[in-house]
Amino acid sequence: MLSRAQVRELDGHLRRLWKLGANMLIRWRYHREGLEVFHLTSYGLPAAVKKCAWLIDGSRLLTDDGRIAAATAAGCERSTIRLGFILAEDNGTKQLIDELLGKYSVIYVDCRAVALYDMVSFSLHSPFEQVTQVNVLSHFINLAGERIRALGLPVDICMTTTGDGFYAWNDRTGLMADVGLYCATMLALGYVYAVRPRADPRTVPRLRACVHFGSHYEYKMMRGGGSEPAPFIVGDVTITLARLISKALTHQLLVGTYTRRLEGIDAEWGEKFGMPIMETPAFVALAQQELAKIKGTAIPGGEITSVRSYLTGPRVDERSFTIRKYLVSDKHGLEHACYNAKFNLTTKEGGEVRFGLLESDMAEFKARHDPADDIMIRVV
């Protein structure tokens, strides 16, 4: 691995090549004097990606001669960075260089869990109350991420503001990273709603929330002075989240449709579940297994003794219920599928946190459903 001084030296070279955003640093490869960086102008990126979509996918390292030729043909220029040290060719060094380059580029992610927290009636509060609510919510989102990571799940929370809420996602990718993000979202809701009865209600937000899964582009907005980059995401997943949250009711929790092919690092889960694709009901069941590990975690007012997150639907009898899929229409007439979810926890001191709506509370939820899509669940 590189030392801190070596990282600073390399990052300084990349920043100069970036030229305050004039260039996007797309790919790199080893060079006898350091490394060679493939870059192009920011406005030239769309045309290049149209020719070679893989330019912003996966690892930044280029080793294949055919792809090197294709990147050049697509408009990428090459610049050699001469370093005062030798770059190792181990996986850790490659990953670190990828991460450094990612600060000065656009990255495409084909599937990632993203949460959207929306503060209800935010505009009705005074500016001081608004900034207090923003601080409280961001604190609990970050704290929940730290607690879930301590349990062993791969979690590194990123956030960007929507003005009256936050998009939050996991900088890590893969099935278990998505599970980690989901668990962190549930715990963050638990923190907020555990502290609400103990604080001035004007300083702790009421929420509606949604978790969805899908593709997006990520750009890390750098400033010229050398500060840490601020991540920003946009894509199918954020568009759908915005559509879903616009129809969500106060205190409602929606979960979008999850479709992840279990291959690569996730292949072992495909073998374990006997399915090549993970979908929402199975995903939430897996997340519940991991979420149960937060028992013993301290929250305002006590220590968690039980926790449950589940998708809802009408009860059939004492031992059976359904999971109901809903379709939300947007202003363009397009429909977005989702599930209604509940999150409950209890504490050793007898306290309870309940977030999400029961089916009986959803008369005002503007969505339709097809009974043929209902999934029957039998409680053993």
Buried (B, 14 or more C-beta within 10 A) or exposed (E): EBEEEBBEBBBEBBBEBBEEBEBBBBBBBBBEEBBBBBBBBBEBBEEBBEEBEEBBEEEBBBEEEEBBEBBEEBBBBBBEBEBEEEBEEEEEBBBBBBEBBBBBBBBBBBBBBBBBBBBBEBEEBEEEBBEBBBEBBBEBBBBBBEBBBEBEBBBEBBBBEBEBBBBBBBBBBBBBBBBBBBBBBBBBBBBBBBBBEEEEEBBBBBBBBBBBBBEBBBBBEBEEEEEEEBBBBEBBBBBBBBBBBBBBBEBBBBBBBBEBBBEEEBEEBBEEBEEEEBBBBBBBBBBBEBBBBBBEBEBBBBEBBEBEBBBBBEEEEEEEBBBBBBBBBBEEEEBBBBBBBBBBBBBEEEBEBBBBBEBEBBEEBEBEBEEEEBBEBEEE
